[in-house]
Amino acid sequence: MAGNATPIFSRIGAIGGIGSTTILTATGDYTGVGGNNILIFTSDATNGGFVQRIRFKAIGTNIATVMRVYINNGSTNATATNNVFYGEVSLPATTATNTAATVDVDYPLNFALAAGYRLYAGVATTVASGWVASVIAGAY
């Protein structure tokens, strides 16, 4: 089977953000063109996919900030008309410790992405240690 011709369910799991760069330098934009926005997911090039959620995880001590999420049409994100500012989520201040876990912040999406579409994310304020994004998704 080449793909799911009538997608109701994902054909295969697709996880994004693995091995990606830590998100820590401010972008300060609402258009998605900021050079510090990080690519966190690309949908299947043929059939697209379904994105369930993004989990943001602190990897050390950080000040409070906001993470902004953008949908990109698969072309350069340096052109504002290729991006949609989807939304944002507040991230708390965190302190690294070996005796307690840092917070997990789940950002639900629950929508389909067209073939080759991408998700970018960026923090509004530069933080010390950074955040990583894990995208939980599926390919059609």
SULRA-V46190 format. One line per field, one symbol per residue. ss: DSSP state (H for helix, E for strand, C for the rest). psi: psi as a letter, one per 20 degrees, with the letter a starting at -180 (. if undefined). burial: I if it has 24 or more other ideal C-beta (glycine too) atoms within 12 Angstrom, else O. A space follows every 10 residues. Layout:
ss->???
psi->???
burial->???
This chain:
ss->CCCCCCCCCC CEEEEECCCC CCECCCCCCC CCCCCCCEEE EECCCCCCEE EEEEEEEECC CECCEEEEEE EECCCCCCCH HHEEEEEEEE ECCECCCCCC CCCEEEEEEE EEECCCCEEE EEECCCCCCC EEEEEEEEEC
psi->phaohmohqq hqqopripjr qpoipqhkrj ijipijqppi qprphgiarp ogrppppqkb pqrqappqpq pqjiapiioh iiqpogaqpp prqqppqjiq qrqpopopgl qqprpiqqpq qqqhpprghr qqpopoaqp.
burial->OOOOOOOOOI OOOIIIIOOI OIIIOOIOIO IIIIOIIIII IIIIOOIIII IIIIIIIIIO OIIOIIIIII IIIIOOIOOO OOIIIIOIIO IOOIOOOOOO OIOOIOIOIO OIIIOOIIII IIIIIOIOII IIIIIIIIII
